[in-house]
Amino acid sequence: MNTCDLCDRHDARVRVLDLPLRDYGGRIAFAGTVSTIKAYEDNSRVREAVAEPGAGRVLVIDGGGSSRRAMLGDQLAALAAANGWAGAVVFGAIRDSAAIGAMALGVKALGTCPRKTEKSGQGQRDVALAFGGVAIRPGDWVCADEDGVVFADDALE
């Protein structure tokens, strides 16, 4: 399954993310049920989420598009991979990109920043998001590969 074929077969059912995301994880293609986080320059909720069993889910992080602080680094990415998360889509920055590139985890983000976030417990989990021209809800399905990221209400083949 790839995003191009999904768009060809299910054009009316998919929502294509309109952002210039880059691939950083050791897995380029990944798919799964969406779990969301909305937080600005604070990855406290990301740490909480990746510490839980991922069960093949994909963490979609709305970091407000900030490139000033990294919402995901090698320690949290390693925890996500160990706990069975399929990947992360980050509307913002990550750090430790070389280490993340060696992990069996899909990671797409706008870019990198070496600065970590503040940890003040801010942010929301499993809330509706809107960025990159699409609405994203917890429980949606996402498929990502080298050509892009598509969301749908449920899993597609």
ZIDAQUI-V224491 format. One record per run of one state. SS is the DSSP state (@ for helix, = for strand, . for the rest). FROM is the first residue (numbers start at 1). TO is the last residue. Records with the same first field share a line. If there is no record, write none. Layout:
BEGIN
SS = FROM-TO + FROM-TO
END
This chain:
BEGIN
. = 1-2 + 11-14 + 17-21 + 24-26 + 28-29 + 39-41 + 43-43 + 51-57 + 63-69 + 73-73 + 83-86 + 95-96 + 102-105 + 113-115 + 117-117 + 119-123 + 126-128 + 132-133 + 137-140 + 146-147 + 153-157
@ = 3-10 + 44-50 + 74-82 + 97-101
= = 15-16 + 22-23 + 27-27 + 30-38 + 42-42 + 58-62 + 70-72 + 87-94 + 106-112 + 116-116 + 118-118 + 124-125 + 129-131 + 134-136 + 141-145 + 148-152
END
